[in-house]
Amino acid sequence: VTATLTAAGWASGQQTLTIAGLGATQNGVIGLSQNITDEQLSAASEAEMYICGQAAGSVTIAANGAVPTCDIPVVVILLG
């Protein structure tokens, strides 16, 4: 599943993504998409992002570092 952490979507250093088919306790992997630009990669690295919450259909990402000022494309792989 592809998604985008938008520059405008951050609130208090967190952003929630809607992920169709994600269960509340389902395991998965989230990472940067293959078409990420140098600017986006730099912003993602500086953000030190991590998953801080999960619910049915959504995952919440937090920035432990600088909140990105550009959109960050991500890919989510859902495990059975």
N, C-alpha and C positions, 0 to 999 in steps of 0.2 A: 504494500500500500504506500503510495506517495503522499506527502503532505508538505506544508510549508510553515515554518515558524516565521510569522510576519514581523517586520520591524515595529509596526504599530500595535501588535498583539500582546506585548509584555505589560504586566501589571505587577508591581512590587517584586520584580525580578522573576516572575513566573508566567507561563503561557500554557493553556490547555488546548490540545489538538483532538479533534473528533476523528476517531479511527473506527470505521465500520467493521463489525465482526469481532472486535476486541472484547473478551470477557473480563470480568472484574478481577479475576485472579490468574488469568492466562499469561503464560510466559511468552516472551518475544524478544526481538532485537530491534533497536532503532539506531540508525547511523546516517551519515551525510550522503546525499545522492551523488552519483557519479558525474553529474554535469555541474558540480559546484564551481563557482568562479574563485579566483585567488582572493578577492575581497571578502567573499562569503566564508571561505576557509579560514582566513585570518580572524574574522569576527567570531566564528564558532570556536576557534582555539582560545581566544581571549575570554570567551564567555564561560569556559569550563562548565558546560551544561551537564545535567544529570536528571534522571527521572525522580520526581519527588512525590508522585501520586498516580493512582490508576483507578478507574471505575469502568463499568460496562460501557464500552463505546468511546472511551476517552483516556488520554494519558496527559499528565501534567509535567512539564519540563521546567526546571529552575536553572538560573544562571548564577553560578558561584563567583564569577568574575564580572567583567564588563558586559552589560546587556547589549546584544547586537543592535546596530542601527541600520542593518540591511536585512532583507529576507534571507532565511536559511532553509534550503530544500533538504528534506529528509526522506528516508525510506524506512518503513516499518515492516519487519518480517514477523508474522504471527506464527507461533508454534502450537501444535495440537494439544 
